[in-house]
Amino acid sequence: MTGVSIQVKHEAILILDFGGQYKQLIARRVRAQNVYCEVHSHRSDVKALLAAGYKGVILSGGPRSVNDADAPQLDPAIFASALPVLGICYGAQLMAKALGGEVSRADKREFGEVRVTVDPAAALFTGLRPEQTVWMSHADAITGVPEGFDVTARAGHHDVAAMEQHERKLYALQFHPEVTHTQHGDIMLAHFLFDVCGLSGTWQMASFVRDKIDEIRQAAGGHKVLSAMSGGVDSSVSSLLVHRAIGKDLTCIFVDHGLLRKNEAADVERIFRKRFDMNLIRIDAKDRFLKRLEGVTDSEQKRKIIGEEFIRVFEEEAKKIPGVEHLVQGTIYPDIIESGVGEAALIKSHHNVGGLPDDVDFKTIIEPLSDLFKDEVRQVGLELGIPEDLVWRQPFPGPGLGIRIMGEVTEPKLEILREADAIFREEIMRSSLQRDLGQYFAVLTGIRSVGVMGDGRTYDYTIALRAVTTSDFMTADWAKIPYELLGRISSRIVNEVKGVNRVVYDITSKPPATIEWE
C-alpha cells in the first residue's frame, strides 16, 4: 500500500516491489491467510521500512534481468536486518546474486507450468509430495547458489527451482507460489508466514476498514469532499467508506452520463440517498456526453473524453459547495496495473486512472480502495453493511456502456445495448449462476449482418455476450455457460430487442484478451 505512513499497526509482512505485475497478487494471497501486508517500491527508504515493525519481507518478481546495468537493485540492509526474507522469481535471483551466488541467462526461457522435485524436509515444502507443478516465468536462472544455501527444489536434474539458508531464514523460489497454477502455492506461503515468521494470522478486513476510516479522516482534514460516484461496486463502496469517516462532509456527485445500464441511475439514487442517508446530487449530463462523443470511434479516445467530462462536471459542482478540496475515486488495483502505472506495460487506460486531465482542480485525490482486488472490495462492502444484492452487482467500468459499444456511441445504440444486457443479466440471475461468474455483460459490436425475420430481410446488429470466471481479475477463463441457457438468452434478445438479428458468445480467456472488449 504505497504512500501510507511507515508505521505498521499490526503484525505485518513487507512486500518490496521490483516491477512485477504479480506483486499485488502476492499481497492478496498473504491477506487471504489473515496476515496484514504492505507493498512498497524497492526505491523506498528500506532502512525506514525495516524499522517500522514488519515481521518478514517478500521480494517480488520483476520484468528485468538482475544482470542488466540499470536493473532494480536490492538494498543489502535487508539481509542485515535478521528478518525472514522470501525471494520470488526476480527476487530469488536478486537474493542469489547479492549473497555471492550466480545468475545467468537460461539455456531456455521457462513460461508456464513446470514439474519440479522438492525436498519435503525443507521449510517451505514441509508435508508436500516430492513432485509438484509450479508456474515459471523467467529468462534467467540461478546457476550457482550462495555459500551456506541448500537447493530445496529442482526443475529436471540441474535447474535450481528453490533454495534456502534456514539458519538465517532466507528462502528463494524461482517460481510463483502466488498464482493459482502453482500446486500448493498457498501452503508454501503459509509455511513462510506462520512457521518461519511466526505470525498469528488474526488480521481481518474489519481492521482494514477501521484503519482506512482513520486515514480518510486525517486526509480530509476537516474539509469537504466530493465523491466520484459512478454507480458501480467500486465507487459505491469507496463512497460509503468515506461517508463513514466524515459523514455529511461528503457529497456524492452522481453523474448520469446516459451510459448506464437499464434502470441503474434511478436505483443508485434511491439506494444511497434513502437507504444510507448520504448527500447525493444527481446530474443529468446525458446530452453533454453524447455531444462530446459524436463521431468518436477509437476506444482510448472515448475513455479520455468520458474521463475528462466526468472531472469537469465535478469541478463545476465543487464550485457550488464551499470548502471542497478533495475528490474520491473508486480506483482498485487491477485498474492501476492495466493502466501502466509504474513499470507495468499499458494495456488500456482506465477512467479512474488515465482518464483524468492533467489540470484536475482538486487538492488531493482520495482512493481508499486502490490497494484492493475486487473480491476484497466486496468484503469491505459487506463489512460496512451494504446489502449483498448491491455488493454483488456486476462490475461496471467508469466509461459505462460507452466502451461496450464498438464504434460511435449514439442513443439508439445505447437503447439496444441496455435491453440486450438486461436480458442477459436477468437470465443469469434466474439460473443462479451470478456467484459462479466473475463478470458477464453484453457488447454491441460494430458488425451488421443479413438475417430473416418473418418473411422479411433484416440487416441488423450483432450482440456479443461475454462471461468469465476469475479469482482476481488479473487472469480469467471464459465461462462454460450451458448451451440451453445461451440458446434461451439468444432467442430472447433477437425477439425482444429491435435492431438485433444475431448473437455470438466470446470464448476467449484473459490473456490474450482482456475482460472488456475496449
Secondary structure, DSSP 8 states (H G I E B T S, - for coil): -TTS-S--SSSEEEEEE-S-TTHHHHHHHHHHTT-EEEEEETTS-HHHHHTTT-SEEEE---SS-TTSTTS----THHHHS---EEEETHHHHHHHHHTT-EEEEEEEEEEEEEEEEE-TTSGGGTT--SEEEEEEEEEEEEEE--TT-EEEEEETTTEEEEEEEGGGTEEEESS-TTSTTSTTHHHHHHIIIIIIS-------HHHHHHHHHHHHHHHHTT-EEEEEE-SSHHHHHHHHHHHHHHGGGEEEEEEE-S-S-TTHHHHHHHIIIIIS--EEEEEE-HHHHHHHHTT---HHHHHHHHHHHHHHHHHHHHTTSTTEEEEE----HHHHHHTT-TTS------TTTTTS-TT--SSEEE-TTTT--HHHHHHHHHHTT--HHHHTS----TTGGGGSBSSS--HHHHHHHHHHHHHHHHHHHHTT-TTT-SEEEEEEEEEEEEEEETTEEEEEEEEEEEEEE-SSSSSBEE----HHHHHHHHHHHHHHSTTEEEEEE----BTTS-SS--
